[in-house]
């Protein structure tokens, strides 16, 4: 900013009626909630929800005053006459098979769907402008939404909030699957929270942890809701949700235990003073079934039971607004420990770093008899830097073979033999006892066809067509402009000329 | 046989030559224009000469002044000469390429009966009230009433009076040179009410070479079609302070009347927000003597940046935003005072940043902490706050304190906080600023298009340029004939059209095709086609020259 200067001179009289009107009761409220769910696969899902409710008609013109509701979004509602807005940014994919059903799934990339008020005359223009503005607010490439990727669904995507009529003319839907979600999208999302990231549950939202996850989905949902039970007037509800799935094996060294600090590298220190409700729910459903295999610390004050997504669930509730919860220990670090860790062996995984180190995955598994075990690893094919291609890139690239080392129970108990005496072919691997023998197997290497780019293709095409044109033209030109006349056939051929050469050398007149 | 063969060969050679010539002709007559036409960038014609003419534009700002003489204001024989018109013209010396001349066209006339009656009343306010009613004056025009030398309308030691609307009162004189003396007084008063050098210099601050006052002059916001005003309450410590402000009432009572009065200068929108946990960028120092915290003057520029990221950009419009922040310091840092250069606390506890907005620090009364538990409820005294913000708003709009001539009485402000002639003065300045901006934009666009021949000029861009040029000329004409309102509107049109043309995205479409790449693409086609044609042309040329020379030699 330019230089700031103190204001010293003030000559201004303010006239007009003074007096105070009594402050109205707060017309907006904030509730925040975090649900932590240990997933069947051993991962941990954390779902944040921040709900701001504002008892105000945003559609009216003129002056607008914001308290908890963010001004940037409120202005959008009134300027573009929005009825509902749903925007999500997602990195990764929710794997229902391993993780169970999600609370709120979102497609990979960016998804935006909007219901406009029926007063909007040019829906497409508003939609275009709105996506441009949102792209500025959330630092995302939503400006690439145009008619080529916008649809108007007629059966799906009904309004989630209060709605009188559902004329699908006012609905627009677009997905940008390529959108990469990163810190720059999270920062503006966090700024919309009344407590920013200074207090309450939002303290946990530390970008470098949230993006070190298998799944990250952040969303903004705006919709009108009933203000009271009789629904005489409407309120606006803004829900900001964020779901992440932490890979327990990477962060927890193979154990399924977790704590807030280990996942977010932060602990809860103080409740958000603006929130009317601030709670952490921990899913402890397995606690009841499997006879004390897990334990949460600190012990919850209350629990909550309900049927969620078709299954009976038990949640431990931690209320941050309960003063005893944080004041006793200055901070709250919820921990969950598995008392008798399920015996699923040992898994060590070391992720690769581009051009520095390869992936390493080691698993110690006890195989049941007569079973088939499949270990599959997914990888992405990526373009290399163009200097990194081998001279024959079309041959493909090798992925080194896997190694399987096993102690196989022997059919016949072997006699303990003297190490030095036994034949050499039998004494390479040490054998601890006679009932097992050791084998190490290698799988085939995998040959992967990587995409190979052709950088000079357009120029080659131009050169080739031009050359073809030039060759055709050249022969045509020659044909038309050259003078053709009949030449007397040379008498004799090569033999005669050779003979003449020899004759000249000999000094004899030529033939 | 040989002769027939030679004749056939000659015929063949002539045919070949004709074919080669025909090829060359087709390539030159058909091929070259076709290539030229299909790869040409479309450039609509632009009024280059008119644009360069705009730089030498002479701005005449005419202020129509109606001078009304009451019966005993001037000697009787002078009164006989009424009505007549005097023009007072003066060039305003600015280091700017446009010549700006200021013309006061004074139309002298006698007072009508009801004006006589009004001006003989007891006080200026009464007279004003009576004069007001009949006619509404046009924007930019002024009416000066000349009253008798001994009239009791003004206090005895005052020579003139500037009213809140477009009227002024000047004392007359019984003197042989009465018109000259009064004329000078009138010009003084009229200048204070309309155009002065510093007003224009501030308006053109961006276009003038830097000088030592430029920072001061660059304080007002740049002219724009509209402005957004955002009041933000920053509460960095919601655990200790539960701050409430009646911003809705305050805006309705204090800000809206002011903005309604200013509405001729642009569209205004007002909104407010409360931001929690928004900290200043600087840690205040502790002053143990007064057990308070202070921010010294040179740390103030660092205060704004971290706060600004929380303010949020205005999503709904492209107008410039004026931010007014009310900062309630956290409990650990209160009370907090702003110190000026000399280390004394600033009375208003506020400061402003040019073209950005203002910040006021609002300390919570220490008595409130004693009785209650945290958080304490804080009701903001909006009168105190709005006083400061409105004064800052005036400064940021460039409504400075007028330079009143000596012995001149200035009326108190109207309830809106803005006098009508102050608005006129703002419109004069904004019109000149708009014209300067539009001219600069058009000139640089013309220069750019002249320099880079690759740029496509579409018809709509060209029509915007024509519109802008026409609007600049119209605005200058209207200024010269004293129609301020229409001149201002035309100058706004000029700025809008010129910027539309300048920032049109179609100008950028073909900018990234450098010539070397184009040749890399053309050469594989052009070289094999052109070489045989050129070679055969050279050959034909040489042969014809030889055949011309031959006859000479035989002679």
Interface residues (C-beta under 8 A of the other chain):
Chain A: X1 X2 X3 X4 X5 X6 X7 X8 X9 X10 X11 X12 X13 X14 X15 X16 X17 X18 X20 X21 X23 X63 X64 X65 X66 X67 X68 X70 X71 X72 X73 X75 X76 X78 X79 X133 X136 X137 X191 X194 X195 X196 X198 X199 X270 X273 X274 X459 X462 X463 X466 X467 X469 X470 X471 X473 X474 X477 X478 X480 X481 X482 X483 X484 X485 X486
Chain B: X5 X8 X9 X12 X13 X15 X16 X17 X19 X20 X23 X215 X218 X230 X238 X239 X244 X246 X247 X248 X249 X251 X252 X253 X254 X256 X257 X269 X270 X271 X272 X273 X274 X276 X277 X278 X297 X300 X301 X303 X304 X305 X308 X309 X310 X312 X313 X314 X315 X316 X317 X338 X340 X346 X347 X348 X350 X351 X352 X353 X354 X355 X356 X358 X359 X375 X379 X383 X386 X387 X388 X390 X391 X392 X394 X395 X401 X412 X413 X415 X417 X520 X521 X524 X525 X527 X528 X529 X532 X533 X536
